[in-house]
């Protein structure tokens, strides 16, 4: 019995006949994500990074050398607000992990690049993150991992489509 089973039993006692399967799925997803993130955050702390910093560095490294992009691209990639990107970049810049500069062709455009220090800090942290993820997931059978990935991919597809429809509705709604 896990924490979600306990919550489900409480809901059934409070609302007999309630179909708890939907909230069990949500509860397990939420709890698993929280526990996963907690384990990864602890690893990052040992590597002198936090999750927000790691996510920015990771986005830059994924782009490949020269590990450089515009802040607006980071906003899209990280799915956070421009203000949040600015705050993260300021912290990383103060730490010497990234640099900001004007684009050589258009001085109005700012570029963000990963510094050598940023790459040196990121690489072992990334390896430890991969190892931690592997360790957690390897607790499951190969078949369970395959089912997990398939189920999560399907759920993400449903949620992404739903979010896209809501966004299109907002854009097409008459403004008041």
C-alpha positions as CSV (number, residue, x, y, z in Angstrom):
1,X,0.0,0.0,0.0
2,X,1.4,3.4,-0.9
3,X,0.3,7.0,0.1
4,X,-2.1,7.2,-2.9
5,X,-3.9,4.0,-1.8
6,X,-4.4,5.7,1.6
7,X,-5.8,8.9,0.0
8,X,-8.1,6.8,-2.2
9,X,-9.4,4.9,0.8
10,X,-10.2,8.2,2.5
11,X,-12.0,9.5,-0.6
12,X,-14.0,6.3,-0.9
13,X,-15.0,6.6,2.8
14,X,-16.0,10.2,2.3
15,X,-17.7,9.7,-1.1
16,X,-18.8,6.1,-1.5
17,X,-19.1,5.0,-5.1
18,X,-16.5,7.5,-6.3
19,X,-14.3,6.3,-9.1
20,X,-10.9,7.0,-7.6
21,X,-8.8,5.6,-10.6
22,X,-8.4,9.1,-12.2
23,X,-7.2,10.7,-9.0
24,X,-5.0,7.7,-8.3
25,X,-3.2,8.2,-11.6
26,X,-2.8,11.9,-11.0
27,X,-1.6,11.3,-7.4
28,X,1.0,8.7,-8.5
29,X,2.2,10.9,-11.3
30,X,2.5,13.9,-9.0
31,X,4.2,11.9,-6.2
32,X,6.6,10.1,-8.5
33,X,7.6,13.4,-10.2
34,X,8.1,14.9,-6.8
35,X,10.3,12.0,-5.5
36,X,12.2,11.8,-8.7
37,X,12.9,15.6,-8.7
38,X,13.9,15.4,-5.0
39,X,16.5,12.7,-5.7
40,X,17.9,14.6,-8.7
41,X,18.0,17.9,-6.8
42,X,20.0,16.2,-4.1
43,X,22.5,15.0,-6.7
44,X,22.7,18.5,-8.2
45,X,23.2,20.1,-4.8
46,X,26.3,17.8,-4.4
47,X,27.5,19.1,-7.8
48,X,27.0,22.8,-6.7
49,X,24.0,23.3,-8.9
50,X,20.2,23.6,-8.5
51,X,17.6,22.2,-10.9
52,X,16.9,25.7,-12.4
53,X,20.6,26.2,-13.2
54,X,21.0,22.7,-14.5
55,X,18.0,23.1,-16.8
56,X,19.5,26.2,-18.5
57,X,23.0,24.6,-18.8
58,X,21.4,21.5,-20.2
59,X,19.4,23.5,-22.8
60,X,22.6,25.2,-23.9
61,X,24.6,21.9,-24.1
62,X,21.9,20.2,-26.1
63,X,22.3,22.8,-28.8
64,X,25.9,21.6,-29.4
65,X,29.0,23.8,-29.8
66,X,29.3,26.7,-29.5
67,X,26.5,26.2,-26.8
68,X,24.9,29.6,-27.6
69,X,21.4,30.9,-28.2
70,X,19.0,33.8,-27.6
71,X,17.2,34.1,-24.3
72,X,13.9,33.8,-26.2
73,X,14.9,30.4,-27.4
74,X,15.6,29.4,-23.8
75,X,12.2,30.6,-22.8
76,X,10.6,28.3,-25.4
77,X,12.9,25.4,-24.7
78,X,12.5,25.6,-20.9
79,X,8.8,26.5,-21.0
80,X,9.2,29.2,-18.5
81,X,8.5,33.0,-18.5
82,X,11.0,35.5,-20.0
83,X,11.3,36.9,-16.4
84,X,12.3,33.5,-15.0
85,X,14.9,33.0,-17.8
86,X,16.4,36.5,-17.1
87,X,16.6,35.6,-13.3
88,X,18.2,32.3,-14.0
89,X,20.7,33.8,-16.5
90,X,21.6,36.5,-14.0
91,X,22.5,33.9,-11.4
92,X,24.4,31.8,-13.9
93,X,26.3,34.8,-15.2
94,X,27.3,35.9,-11.6
95,X,28.6,32.4,-11.1
96,X,30.6,32.6,-14.3
97,X,28.8,29.7,-15.8
98,X,27.4,31.6,-18.8
99,X,28.2,34.8,-20.6
100,X,25.8,37.3,-22.4
101,X,26.8,39.4,-25.3
102,X,25.3,41.3,-28.2
103,X,24.9,39.5,-31.5
104,X,27.6,40.6,-33.9
105,X,25.2,41.4,-36.7
106,X,22.4,43.0,-34.7
107,X,23.4,44.6,-31.4
108,X,19.8,44.6,-30.2
109,X,19.9,40.8,-30.0
110,X,21.4,39.3,-27.0
111,X,23.1,35.9,-27.0
112,X,23.7,33.6,-24.1
113,X,26.7,31.2,-24.2
114,X,28.0,28.5,-21.9
115,X,31.3,29.3,-20.4
116,X,34.2,26.8,-20.1
117,X,33.5,26.8,-16.3
118,X,29.8,26.1,-17.0
119,X,30.7,23.2,-19.2
120,X,33.2,21.8,-16.6
121,X,30.5,22.0,-13.9
122,X,27.7,20.7,-16.1
123,X,29.4,17.5,-17.5
124,X,29.9,15.6,-14.2
125,X,26.5,16.8,-12.9
126,X,24.9,15.5,-16.1
127,X,26.7,12.1,-15.8
128,X,25.5,11.8,-12.2
129,X,21.9,12.7,-13.2
130,X,21.9,10.0,-15.9
131,X,23.3,7.5,-13.4
132,X,20.7,8.4,-10.8
133,X,17.8,8.2,-13.4
134,X,19.2,4.8,-14.5
135,X,19.5,3.6,-10.9
136,X,15.9,4.5,-10.2
137,X,14.4,3.1,-13.4
138,X,16.5,-0.1,-13.3
139,X,14.5,-1.0,-10.2
140,X,11.8,-1.8,-12.7
141,X,11.8,-4.7,-15.1
142,X,12.6,-4.0,-18.7
143,X,9.0,-4.7,-19.6
144,X,7.8,-2.3,-16.9
145,X,10.2,0.4,-18.1
146,X,9.0,-0.1,-21.7
147,X,5.3,0.1,-20.5
148,X,6.1,3.2,-18.4
149,X,7.7,5.0,-21.4
150,X,4.8,4.0,-23.7
151,X,2.2,5.1,-21.2
152,X,3.9,8.4,-20.5
153,X,4.4,9.1,-24.2
154,X,0.7,8.5,-24.7
155,X,-0.3,10.6,-21.8
156,X,1.9,13.5,-22.9
157,X,0.4,13.3,-26.4
158,X,-3.1,13.7,-25.0
159,X,-2.0,16.5,-22.7
160,X,0.0,18.3,-25.4
161,X,-3.0,18.1,-27.8
162,X,-5.4,19.4,-25.1
163,X,-3.1,22.3,-24.2
164,X,-2.7,23.2,-27.9
165,X,-6.5,23.2,-28.3
166,X,-6.9,25.5,-25.3
167,X,-4.2,27.8,-26.6
168,X,-5.9,28.0,-30.0
169,X,-9.3,28.7,-28.4
170,X,-7.8,31.6,-26.4
171,X,-6.2,33.0,-29.5
172,X,-9.4,32.8,-31.5
173,X,-11.7,34.1,-28.7
174,X,-12.9,37.7,-29.3
175,X,-11.1,40.2,-27.1
176,X,-13.2,42.3,-24.8
